[in-house]
Amino acid sequence: MSATARPLGRLGFLDPLRGILALCVAVYHLSVWYDLTQSGSGLNMALAKLGNFSVSAFFVLSGFLLFRTASWARIQKEGVLRFWFRRFLRLAPVFYLACALNLAFRLGMGPDPTARFILENLTLTFGAFHPNHALVTGGWYVGLVSLLYFVYPALAWLRDKAGPHGGLLFLAALAVGLWLWSLPSTLHGVMDQPRWNQFHTYVQAPNQVFLLAWGGLLAGLHATTEERLDPKIALLLALPMLWLLLRPTPQFFDHLVALTGWLRYRYLLIITLLVALAAFTRDGQQGWLGKLLTRLGAWSFGLYLLHPFTMKLVAPHLQGRLGFALSLALAILAAAAVHRWIEEPAGRLGKG
């Protein structure tokens, strides 16, 4: 069997990594909303980088998992419509729940819910128009990943037609080409906008989708070898990378500064290497912490989308660190619940 067709089990330490990333996003947002750190402080900058680049890591991770597990042969066997249906079930149920909560309680997450925006969210097509048409905080990620799911069968076909060696070259060309597309936006397009439009510019497809292709390139490299790192070696390699990501220089007060310019690409290279380390690490016997993070990884999508709601619930009654802690705890419980009662049944439906 070819490397890309070989049956796959768990891929390295990607499940625990997913849990860590979701936790970083939630902790960052809640720390900002509860005003726990001083702008420009080392902790403030570290949380900003952990939170924002964890979302970037989710893009790399999503691209890796899709390109690594969904070969063209598999898509042919199940059919393109079935592939789309399974991917729809992966995103839509929890996303719909979050949007419904926002609309029902008029929480003001996203734009005004016009008929157009509601239709875009129902069809998951808003990423093609503007990712921030999402009717829930953080939904821009869903819009862009939906675009990948839509075009992926064509990408899988092109990769297959390029052959075993040409397929890797195709992935490399895709990653480089989309990265070049991001240069104008990252280097000057975001910060040249009026303040109100900077984040809206940051989340748009040219500035983000190359990360999905970077994950695809990692998947292609992963399929070429069965060599894997010992977990202890991987951890030792990860520590200096984390230091480079989190060290308190250069100082910034506006978090978008770290998300633009060549500085962004330096941080993105670090987080891509961290995803690669997790993917290329040999499965080992997990201790209690690894099992906990793996479980949190299963709940990650719910935690990503639902932590703004627990903040809305808690903040009117409790502020500061206690409000932060209660919001985070409730978000984890809510994520566990939606995984048990929504994501798992949807997953079984997709496999049926």
N, C-alpha and C positions, 0 to 999 in steps of 0.2 A: 504494500500500500504506500501511496505517496505520503509525505509528511503532512500535507494539508488535508488529506483524507483520513488520517489515523484518528480513531476515536479518542476523544479527550475527556479526562475527568476534571478535577479541580486544577486550575492553572495557578501554580505557585501560591503566593500569598496575596492574591488580588482580592479575595473576599475580605480579609482583615483590613487591607488597604482601603477598600470602599467604605468600611465603617469609620476608619480614621478620617477620611476626607469629609464624609457627611458631618461628623462631629465637629471638625474644624470650621466648616461653613456655618453651622448653627451657633457655635461659640462666638465666632467673629460677629455675626449679625446681632446676636443678643447683647454682646459687650458694647456694641455701638448704640443700640437702642436704649440700653440701660445706662449709658454714659459711664462706663466703668474705668476707662483709661484716659489719660491725658494725651491730646493730639501731639504727635512728634516724639512721644516717649518710646523707649525701646520695646515695651510690651505692646503699645498701640501699633507700632509698625510691624512687629512680629505677627500679631493677630490679623492685621490687614493682609499681610502676605500669605499667611496660612489659609485664611478664608477665601480670598480671591483666587489664589493659585490652586486651591483644592478644586474649585469649579473647573479650572483649566485642566487639571489632572483627570477629572471626570470625563472630559471630552476625549483625552488621550486614551483613557481606559475603555470608553465606549467604542472607539474606533478599533482598538486592539481586539476586544472580545468579538466584535462583529466580523472583522476580517479573518480572525483566527478560527472561528467556529462555523461560519456560514460559507462554505465553498459553493461554487457554481453547480457542482454535481448535486449537492444537497438541495439547493434551490430548485433545480430541474426536477428532482425526485418528488418534492412536496408541492411544487407549483408556486409561481410568483405571487398569486393572490393569497395562498395559504401563508407564505412568508410574511407578506404585509399584514395579514390578519394577526399572526402571532406577535409581531412587533407592535401593532396597534394595542393589543391587550397588555403589553408590557408597560405602555405609557399612559394610555387613556383613562383607565378606571380611577386611579388615584388623582390624576390631573383633573378629571371632571369633578371629583369630590372637592378638591381645593377650590376650583372655580365656583362651584355651587355654593360653598360656604361663604366665599367672598361676596357673591351676589346676594345671597339670602340675608346676610347680616350687614350689607352695605359697608364693607370695611375699606373700600377705596383702593384696593390693590390693583394697579394697572389702570388703563384708560377707562373712560366712561363706557359702560356696556351697551354700545349701539348694536343694532341688528347685524351690521357687518362684522364687528369684532366678535360677537357671539358665534356667528357662523364660522369665522376663521378658527376660533378655539374648538368648536365642535368637530371640525374636520382636521384639526392639527396642521393647518396650512399657513398659520400666521407667520411662521419662520420665513416663508418665501416673500412676505410683504414687509414685515418688521418684527423681529423677535419680541420687542416690548409691547406688541399688541396682546401679549398674554394677559389674561384676566386674573393673574395670581403672581405674587412676588416670587421671583426665581424661575418663572415659567419660560423665560427666554431660552433656557437650556433645552427644554422640551421641544420648542419650535425648531431649533437647529438640528437636534438629533432626529427629529421626524423627517427633515429633509434628507439626511443621510439614509434613513431607512427606505425612503422612496426611490432614491437613485441607486441604492446599493446593488440590486440585481444586475444593472447595466455594468457597474464597476466590477462585480464578480465575474461577469461574462468576459469583459475585456482582459481581466487578469488571467482567466483560464485560457483564452485564445493566445496570450503571449507566451504560454508554455512555462515549464518549471523555473527556468532561469530568467526568462523575459518577464515573468510575473513579478519577480522582485524588482526588476528594473522599472516596471510599470508603476509599482507602489512608490518607488523612490522618486520617479518623475512627478507623480501626483502630489507627493508631500512637498517637493521643492516648488512645483508650480503654484500650489495654493499658498505656500509660505510667501512667495513673491507677490501674490495678490494681496497679502495682508500688509505689505510694507508701507504703502501710502497712508493707510488708516492708522497703523501703530506708530509710525514715526512722526506724523504731524496732523493727521486728519482728526483725531479725537480732541487734542488740546487746542486746536485752532477753532473749534466750535464754541458758540456761546455756552456759558456754564450750564444752562438748563438742558442743553443738547449733547453734552459730552458723554454721559453714560449711555444715552440712546445710540450714539455713534459707536461706542465701544462694543456693544453687544451684537452689532450687525454681522452678517455672514462673512464678509471679507476678512474681518478681524478675528474670526473664531474657527471656521471650518477646517483650516489647515491642521489644527490640533487633532481632529478626527483622522486625517490622513497620516499624521505622524504616528498615531496609534496603529494604523494599518501597516505602516512600514515596520514597526516593531513586531507586528504579527507575522509578517513575511519572514523576518529574521528569526523569529521564534520557531517557525516551522522548518527551518533549515538544519536544526541541530537538536539533539536530545540532551546535550550537556546542560546541567543545572548547577547552581551555586548552593553550597551549604548555607543554611539559614544564618549561622553565626558570622560567616564571611560576608554575607549580604548586609547584615546589620552593621558590621564594621565599615563597609563601603558607604552605607547610607549616612552615617553620622557626620562625616565632613561635608557631604552635600547639604544636609540640613543646616549645618552651621553657615555655609555660604548663602543659603536662602534666608536665614533668620538673623544674621548679624546686623547690628543697628546702624549700618552705614550702607549707602548714603542716607542721611536723614530726610524725611519728607513729612509734610503735614497734610497734604491733599493725597488721598489714597490712590487717585487716578494717576499720579506721577509714577508710581511703581508699576502701573499697568500699561504704560506707554513708552515709546522710545526703545533704544537698544537695551535699556535696563530690563524691559519686559522680556525680551528674547533670552537674556541671560538667565532670568528666573525660570522661564519656560523650559529651557534646556535642562535645568536642574530637576524640575518636577518630572520631565519626560524620562530622565535617567532613573529617577526614583520608581516610576511605574515599571520601567524595564527591569530594575532589580527585583521588584516584587514578582514580576512575571517569570523571570529566569531563575527564581529560587526553587529549590527542591522542596516538595511537600515533606513536612516532618510531623512528628507527634506534637500536637498543640497543647500548651498548658492552659490554665484557666483564663489567662488574659487573651491568648489567641482565640479560644473558643468564644469568649465574650465579644471580641472584635469581629469575629466571623458572623456571629448572630447580629451584631450591629450593622454589618455589611448587608445582610439580608433586609434589614429595615431602612437602608440608607435613602431610598427614593422617598419614602414617606417622611423621614426625618428632614430631608432637604425641603420638601414642599410644605410641611405642616408646622415647622417651628415659628413662622411669623404669626400663625393663628394663636398659638399658646401665649405668645407675647401680648397679643391684643386682648387675650382673656385675663392675663395676670397683671399687666402694667397699670390699669386703672386702680388697682387695689394694693399693689406692693411694688416698691421700687428698689433700686440698688442691688446688692449682691443676692439678697433673698429672692427678689423678683426674678433675677437672672437664673438662679438655681432652680426655682420652681418651674419657670418657663421651659428650661432645658429638660427637666425630669418629665414634665407632662408631654413634651414633644417626643421624647423617646418612647413613652408609653403609647402615645397615639400612633407612632410609626409601627410599633409592634402590633397594635390592634389592626391597622389597615393591612399590614402584611398578612396577618392570619385570616382576616375575613374578606379581603378584597384581592390582594395580589396573588395569594396561593390559589384560590378558586379560579381566577383568571388564567393563571399559568396552567392549571389542569385543563381548562377549556381549550387553551391553545394547543396542548399536546393531544387532545382527544381526536 
